[in-house]
Amino acid sequence: MEYPEINKAFPDFELKSQDDKLVKLSDFKGKNIVLYFYPKDNTPGCTNEACDFRDRIEFFENLNTVIIGISPDNLKSHVKFSSKYELNFPILTDEEHLLSELLNVWQLKKNYGREYYGIVRTTFIIDKDGILRKVYKKVRVKEHVEKVLEYIKTEII
């Protein structure tokens, strides 16, 4: 299974956000989208990534760009996570991991000799016309948000 193709339309989807509202990708037509998948609420790397996006949201907004986070955690977990860290963007739940599987970010992982399925940290950059422009695979959190911001500044705008 492959990631969606660059320079092709990104599939529309509908998932619930931390405020229990249905969010569709097509709701953001006319805006660039940073769609990032993360493994788990309230873990160190995921918290750092979310807070980095939170702290730079104004820069993204000035570039006509919205941030959307997705993990397989349930709404209750998302509500606590979002509230605790005052996240200022939607985080969506993919508990059934249907979207995660469709986009090939739900993969077999290995950790300390244990194998299990989970989210591989991945970021998709989608332009204002709904076209996938870039995929960051197996993301390292440190400086990731800055790289994404720079890409949007230089390649999308």
C-alpha positions in Angstrom: 0.0 0.0 0.0 1.3 3.4 -0.9 0.8 6.9 0.3 -1.6 9.1 -1.8 0.1 10.5 -5.0 1.7 13.9 -5.0 0.0 16.4 -7.3 -3.3 14.5 -7.1 -6.5 15.3 -5.3 -6.4 14.3 -1.7 -9.3 12.1 -0.6 -12.1 13.9 1.2 -13.0 12.5 4.6 -15.2 13.2 7.6 -14.2 12.7 11.3 -15.2 14.1 14.7 -13.1 16.8 16.4 -12.4 17.2 20.0 -15.5 19.5 20.3 -17.6 16.6 18.9 -18.2 18.3 15.6 -17.9 16.5 12.2 -15.1 17.9 10.2 -14.7 17.3 6.5 -11.5 18.1 4.6 -13.7 19.8 2.0 -14.8 22.3 4.7 -11.4 23.9 4.2 -11.4 24.4 0.4 -9.6 27.6 -0.4 -7.1 27.1 2.4 -3.9 25.2 2.6 -4.0 22.3 5.0 -1.3 20.7 7.2 -2.8 17.3 8.1 -0.6 15.6 10.6 -1.1 12.1 12.0 0.3 11.4 15.5 0.3 8.2 17.5 -1.1 9.1 20.9 -2.4 12.0 23.0 -0.3 13.0 26.1 2.9 11.3 25.1 6.1 13.4 25.0 6.7 13.5 21.2 3.0 14.0 20.3 2.6 16.7 23.0 5.7 18.5 21.7 4.5 18.4 18.1 1.0 19.6 19.0 2.4 22.5 21.1 4.8 23.4 18.3 1.9 23.8 15.9 -0.1 25.6 18.6 2.7 28.1 19.2 3.1 28.8 15.5 -0.5 28.8 14.4 -0.5 32.6 13.7 2.3 32.1 11.1 0.3 29.4 9.4 -2.9 31.4 9.5 -1.0 34.3 7.9 -0.2 31.9 5.0 -3.9 30.9 4.6 -3.1 27.5 6.2 -5.0 25.5 8.7 -3.6 22.8 11.0 -5.5 19.5 11.6 -4.2 16.7 13.9 -5.4 13.1 13.7 -4.9 10.2 16.0 -6.7 7.0 16.9 -7.5 8.2 20.4 -11.1 8.6 21.4 -13.0 11.9 21.8 -12.7 11.9 25.6 -8.9 11.7 25.3 -8.8 14.4 22.6 -10.9 16.7 24.8 -8.5 16.3 27.7 -5.4 16.7 25.5 -6.7 19.7 23.7 -7.8 21.4 26.9 -4.7 20.6 28.9 -2.4 22.1 26.2 -4.8 24.8 25.0 -4.7 23.5 21.4 -6.1 26.1 18.9 -6.8 23.8 16.0 -8.9 20.7 15.4 -7.7 17.3 16.4 -9.8 14.5 14.9 -10.4 11.0 16.1 -9.8 8.0 13.8 -10.6 5.3 16.3 -11.5 2.7 13.7 -8.3 3.8 11.8 -10.1 3.7 8.5 -8.6 7.0 7.2 -5.2 6.0 8.7 -5.3 2.7 6.8 -6.5 4.4 3.6 -3.5 6.8 3.7 -1.1 4.1 4.8 -0.1 5.7 8.1 -1.5 2.7 10.1 1.5 0.3 9.9 3.2 -2.5 11.7 5.6 -1.1 14.2 8.3 -2.7 16.3 9.4 -1.5 19.7 11.7 -3.4 22.1 11.0 -6.6 20.2 7.2 -6.2 20.3 5.2 -5.9 17.1 2.0 -4.0 16.9 0.0 -1.8 14.6 -0.2 2.0 15.1 0.2 5.4 13.5 3.5 6.2 11.9 3.9 9.9 12.4 3.2 11.5 9.0 2.3 15.0 7.7 0.5 15.8 4.5 0.6 19.2 2.9 -2.5 19.9 0.9 -2.9 23.1 -1.2 -6.0 25.3 -1.3 -7.3 23.3 -4.3 -7.3 20.0 -2.4 -4.1 18.8 -4.1 -1.5 16.8 -2.2 1.8 18.7 -2.5 4.1 17.0 0.0 4.3 14.0 2.4 6.6 14.0 5.4 7.1 10.3 6.3 8.3 8.9 9.7 8.5 12.4 11.1 11.0 13.4 13.7 9.3 16.0 16.0 12.3 18.3 16.5 12.2 21.2 14.0 9.4 19.5 12.0 6.9 22.4 12.4 9.6 24.9 11.2 10.3 22.7 8.1 6.6 22.5 7.3 6.2 26.3 7.7 9.2 26.9 5.5 7.9 24.6 2.8 4.5 26.4 2.7 6.3 29.8 2.5 8.5 28.8 -0.3 6.6 26.1 -2.3 2.9 26.8 -1.8 2.5 30.5 -1.5 
